[in-house]
Amino acid sequence: MSESLTALLFFADRKALNRGVFLKCALLACVSLAVGCTETSAPTPVVEPPPPPTPALYPIVFSSARDPTYGLNGASNLEILEMKEDASGIRNISRSSAAEIDPAWSPDGKHVAFASDRNGNYDIFVMSDDGADVRQLTSDSMDERHPRWSPDGKRIVFESGRDGLVPGPGYGRFTDLFIVDVDGSHIRNLTATPAVYEYWAAWSPDGKTIAYSRQDSAGAQIFLVNADGTNPRPLRARDKNYVDESPAWSPDGTKLAISAAEVNHPFATDTYAILTVNADGSNPQLVTRLARFPSWSPDGTRIVFTRDAVDEWWGRFSTQNIWIMNSDGSNQTRLTSDTSMRNQIESPQAWTK
C-alpha cells in the first residue's frame, strides 16, 4: 500500500475516533444534566422543629408544721420547707427546734430570709438555700416579721413594733416598716407612724416603691411608699366589697396581686379572695375566691396561694394548703395535702427566680 493511501486511512480513522469520543462526551453530559435537573426538582425534606424546652420548675418556700422531727420534746413546730412548683423535691431547710416562719428568697435564689423565735421572740434571720450559714439581722424585744428583699439583694424590709405605741390591754405594739442592710447594719424606720399598723411589705421589681398593708381605725388598705420613705399614698380607694391586704408585685411591675377580706361574708366566717390590680390602682379584677396570700411566678404566668384559710379564726378549718393557678385564675392545682396541721400561718409563700 502506498504511503498516501496509508495516511488517508489513518486520517479517516482518527476522525471517526474523535467523533466517537465527542458523541460519548455529549451523551455523558446529557445524562449528567438530566440527573442534575431531576435532583434539583425533588422536594426539600421537611425538618420537624425541636420540641419546646421543658419549663423550669421554680422552687417555692413556705412554713409548715408537717415535720415534727426537730420539734421541742418531739412536738411539731413550724419549719421552712422548699418544694418545686409541681410539689416534688420537698425538703426541710431550716431544721431547728424553734419556729421559723415568713420565708423569702433572695433575688439570686441563694439565700432565704425568715423570722424565728429561737431567741425568745421573732427576729429576722438569713440563711443559705441549704439551711447553712444562719445569720441574725435584728434583735429586739418586740416581734419582727415578714422580711422581703430589695431587688438588688442588698436590703430587707420587715415589720416591727419596736417604735410603736401600745394600742390597749392585751395587744402588742403598733407596727412600722423597717429596712435593714443584709449584714444587719443601718436599721431605719421607713414609715414612722407609731399609732398605725403597717405590715406585709413587698418591694417593687424596679426597687423604687414598697407596697404594704396599712390598718387604722377605718380598716386595712394597701399603701405605696417610695423606698426612701417619702410619699406614702393609698394604692386605690377603699372598696365597699373588699378589705385589701398582703400585696405581691408581678415580675414586670405592672400589676399587684392582693388578698382581700370579703366585707359581705357569712356570719362567723373570715372569707378571702385574690384580686389583681394595676400598679396605679386601676382595673381591679377578681381572680379567685376562698384564697389568700398570693405570690407570682418569676415569668408572671402563675400565682401560688393559700387555700383553706376560710374561717381560720373560727376553727372550721384546721389547716391551710398551698395551691397554684394561672394568673387569670384558671387551672387551679393543689400542691400540698395536709389535713391535720396548719401548713401556713399568716404569711405569703415566696417563689424564687
C-alpha positions in Angstrom: 0.0 0.0 0.0 1.3 3.4 -0.9 2.2 6.0 1.7 -0.5 8.4 0.6 -3.2 5.8 1.0 -2.0 4.8 4.4 -2.1 8.4 5.6 -5.6 8.8 4.3 -6.9 5.8 6.1 -5.2 6.9 9.3 -6.8 10.4 9.0 -10.2 8.8 8.4 -9.8 6.5 11.4 -8.7 9.5 13.5 -11.8 11.5 12.6 -14.0 8.5 13.4 -12.4 8.1 16.7 -12.8 11.8 17.5 -16.4 11.6 16.5 -16.9 8.7 18.8 -15.3 10.4 21.7 -17.3 13.5 21.0 -20.5 11.6 20.9 -19.7 9.8 24.2 -18.9 13.0 25.9 -22.1 14.6 24.7 -24.1 11.6 25.8 -22.5 11.8 29.3 -23.2 15.5 29.5 -26.8 15.0 28.7 -27.2 12.2 31.3 -25.5 14.4 33.9 -27.7 17.3 33.0 -30.8 15.1 33.3 -29.7 13.8 36.6 -29.0 17.3 37.9 -32.4 18.5 36.8 -34.1 15.6 38.5 -32.2 16.2 41.8 -33.0 20.0 41.7 -36.7 19.5 41.2 -37.0 16.9 44.1 -39.0 18.3 47.1 -37.0 19.5 50.1 -37.4 17.2 53.1 -39.5 18.7 55.9 -37.4 19.1 59.1 -39.5 18.9 62.2 -38.8 21.7 64.7 -37.3 20.6 68.1 -39.8 20.2 70.9 -40.2 23.2 73.2 -38.0 23.2 76.2 -39.5 21.9 79.5 -40.4 24.9 81.7 -38.2 25.4 84.7 -39.7 24.2 88.0 -39.0 27.1 90.3 -38.7 26.4 94.0 -41.3 27.7 96.4 -40.6 28.2 100.2 -43.3 28.1 102.8 -43.7 27.5 106.5 -45.2 24.2 107.7 -45.7 22.2 110.9 -45.7 18.9 109.0 -42.2 17.8 110.1 -42.0 17.0 113.9 -38.5 15.7 113.7 -36.9 18.8 115.0 -39.6 19.9 117.5 -39.0 20.6 121.1 -39.7 17.4 123.1 -40.9 15.7 119.9 -43.7 18.2 119.3 -44.2 19.5 115.8 -43.1 23.1 115.1 -43.0 25.4 112.2 -40.1 24.9 109.8 -39.1 26.4 106.4 -39.8 23.9 103.6 -38.9 24.0 100.0 -40.6 22.3 97.1 -40.8 22.6 93.3 -43.9 24.1 91.7 -45.1 20.6 90.8 -44.9 19.6 94.5 -41.8 17.5 94.0 -38.5 17.6 95.9 -39.9 18.8 99.2 -37.4 19.2 101.9 -36.9 20.9 105.3 -34.2 23.6 105.0 -34.4 25.2 108.5 -34.1 22.1 110.7 -34.4 23.9 114.1 -36.2 23.3 117.3 -37.6 26.8 117.2 -40.3 28.2 115.0 -39.3 29.5 111.6 -41.8 31.4 109.5 -42.3 34.1 106.8 -39.6 32.8 104.3 -38.5 34.9 101.4 -36.0 34.0 98.6 -33.1 36.4 97.8 -33.2 37.7 94.2 -30.4 35.4 93.2 -32.1 32.4 94.9 -29.1 31.6 97.0 -30.4 32.8 100.4 -33.7 32.8 102.4 -34.7 35.5 104.8 -37.1 34.4 107.6 -38.4 35.1 111.1 -37.5 32.9 114.0 -38.3 32.8 117.7 -35.1 30.9 118.6 -34.1 33.7 120.9 -37.4 34.1 122.7 -39.3 36.3 120.2 -39.3 36.7 116.5 -36.3 38.3 114.9 -35.1 38.4 111.3 -32.5 35.9 110.1 -30.9 34.9 106.8 -29.6 31.5 105.8 -28.2 29.8 102.7 -30.6 28.0 100.5 -29.5 24.7 102.0 -30.1 25.9 105.6 -26.4 26.6 106.4 -24.7 29.9 107.4 -27.6 31.2 109.5 -27.1 34.9 110.4 -29.3 37.0 112.7 -30.0 40.5 111.4 -32.3 42.0 114.1 -32.6 41.7 117.8 -35.4 43.4 119.7 -37.8 42.6 122.5 -40.7 43.1 120.0 -41.5 40.6 117.3 -40.0 41.4 113.9 -41.5 39.5 111.0 -42.3 39.2 107.2 -38.9 40.1 105.6 -38.8 40.8 101.9 -35.7 41.6 99.8 -34.9 44.6 97.7 -34.4 43.7 94.0 -30.7 44.3 94.2 -30.4 41.9 97.2 -28.7 44.5 99.4 -31.6 45.4 101.8 -34.5 43.7 103.5 -37.8 45.4 104.6 -39.6 43.9 107.6 -42.2 44.9 110.2 -41.6 45.6 113.8 -43.3 47.2 116.8 -40.0 48.5 118.3 -41.1 52.1 117.8 -44.9 51.6 118.0 -47.3 52.7 120.7 -49.3 50.1 122.7 -52.9 50.3 121.5 -54.5 48.8 124.6 -54.5 46.0 127.1 -53.9 42.6 125.6 -52.5 44.0 122.4 -49.0 44.3 121.1 -47.5 47.5 119.8 -48.5 49.1 116.5 -46.0 48.1 113.8 -44.0 50.1 111.4 -41.9 49.1 108.4 -38.2 49.0 108.8 -35.3 48.5 106.4 -32.0 46.7 107.3 -28.9 46.0 105.2 -28.2 42.3 104.6 -25.3 42.5 107.0 -27.6 43.6 109.8 -26.5 47.2 109.8 -28.3 50.5 109.2 -31.7 49.6 110.6 -34.1 52.6 109.9 -37.8 53.2 110.3 -39.4 53.6 106.9 -42.9 54.6 107.8 -42.7 56.0 111.4 -46.4 56.0 112.2 -46.5 54.8 115.8 -50.3 54.6 116.0 -51.0 52.7 112.8 -50.3 49.0 111.9 -48.1 48.7 108.8 -47.1 45.2 107.7 -46.8 42.6 104.9 -44.5 44.8 102.7 -43.4 43.9 99.2 -40.7 45.6 97.1 -41.4 46.6 93.5 -39.2 45.0 90.8 -37.6 48.3 90.0 -36.7 48.9 93.6 -38.4 52.3 93.8 -41.6 51.5 95.6 -42.8 49.4 98.5 -46.3 48.2 98.8 -47.7 47.2 102.2 -50.8 46.7 104.3 -51.8 49.6 106.4 -54.5 49.4 109.1 -56.0 52.3 111.0 -59.3 52.8 112.8 -61.1 52.8 109.4 -59.7 49.3 108.4 -57.0 47.8 106.3 -55.8 49.2 102.9 -52.9 48.8 100.5 -50.5 51.7 100.6 -47.4 52.5 98.5 -44.4 54.4 99.7 -41.2 55.4 98.0 -38.2 53.2 99.0 -36.7 56.2 100.9 -39.9 56.6 103.0 -41.4 59.6 101.1 -44.8 60.0 99.6 -46.9 57.3 101.3 -50.3 57.0 99.5 -53.1 54.5 99.0 -53.0 52.2 96.1 -56.7 52.7 95.5 -59.7 54.0 97.2 -61.4 51.8 99.8 -63.6 49.2 98.3 -67.1 48.6 99.7 -66.8 44.8 98.9 -63.2 44.1 99.9 -60.6 45.0 102.6 -57.3 44.8 100.8 -54.1 43.3 102.3 -51.0 41.3 101.5 -49.8 42.7 98.2 -47.5 41.0 95.7 -45.9 42.6 92.7 -45.9 41.0 89.3 -42.4 40.5 87.9 -42.8 43.2 85.3 -44.1 45.7 87.9 -47.3 46.5 86.1 -49.7 44.7 88.5 -50.2 43.7 92.1 -52.0 40.6 93.3 -53.7 41.2 96.7 -55.6 39.0 99.1 -58.7 40.8 100.3 -61.2 40.0 103.0 -64.7 40.0 101.7 -66.9 42.5 103.5 -70.2 40.7 103.0 -69.1 37.3 104.2 -71.4 34.9 106.0 -71.7 35.3 109.8 -68.8 33.9 111.9 -66.5 33.5 108.9 -63.4 35.2 107.5 -63.7 34.8 103.7 -60.8 35.9 101.5 -60.4 36.4 97.7 -57.4 37.2 95.5 -57.6 40.2 93.2 -55.3 41.7 90.7 -55.0 45.5 90.2 -52.8 47.7 88.0 -49.9 49.4 89.6 -51.8 52.7 89.5 -54.7 51.2 91.4 -57.0 50.9 88.3 -58.8 47.9 86.9 -59.3 45.6 89.9 -60.1 42.0 88.8 -61.4 39.1 90.9 -59.1 36.1 90.2 -60.4 33.5 92.7 -62.3 33.3 95.9 -61.6 31.4 99.1 -57.9 32.1 98.7 -55.2 34.2 100.3 -51.5 35.2 100.3 -50.6 35.3 96.5 -47.1 35.2 95.1 -46.2 35.4 91.4 -44.0 33.0 89.4 -40.8 34.6 88.0 -42.3 34.6 84.5 -45.6 36.2 85.7 -47.8 33.4 84.3 -48.8 31.7 87.5 -49.7 32.6 91.1 -49.1 30.4 94.1 -51.5 31.0 97.0 -53.0 29.5 100.2 -56.4 27.9 100.3 -58.5 26.7 103.3 -57.9 30.0 105.0 -61.7 30.5 105.2 -63.0 30.8 108.8 -59.5 30.3 110.2 -60.4 32.3 113.3 -63.5 30.2 113.9 -61.9 26.8 113.8 -63.8 25.3 110.9 -60.6 24.5 109.1 -57.6 23.0 111.0 -55.1 23.5 108.2 -54.2 25.6 105.1 -52.7 24.2 101.9 -50.6 25.6 99.0 -52.2 25.9 95.6 -51.1 27.1 92.2 -53.0 28.7 89.3 -52.6 30.6 86.1 -52.5 34.4 86.7 -56.1 34.6 85.3 -57.4 32.1 87.9 -57.6 29.1 85.6 -56.0 25.7 86.0 -56.0 25.7 89.8 -54.0 22.8 91.3 -53.4 21.8 94.8 -49.8 21.2 95.8 -49.9 20.1 99.4 -52.5 17.9 101.1 -52.1 18.3 104.9 -55.4 17.6 106.7 -54.5 17.8 110.4 -51.9 20.5 110.7 -51.6 24.1 109.7 -49.4 24.3 106.6 -49.1 28.1 106.6 -49.6 30.7 109.2 -50.4 34.3 108.2 -47.7 34.7 105.6 -47.3 34.7 101.8 -45.3 32.0 100.2 -42.2 33.0 98.3 -41.3 32.0 94.8 -37.7 32.2 93.7 -36.3 33.0 90.2 
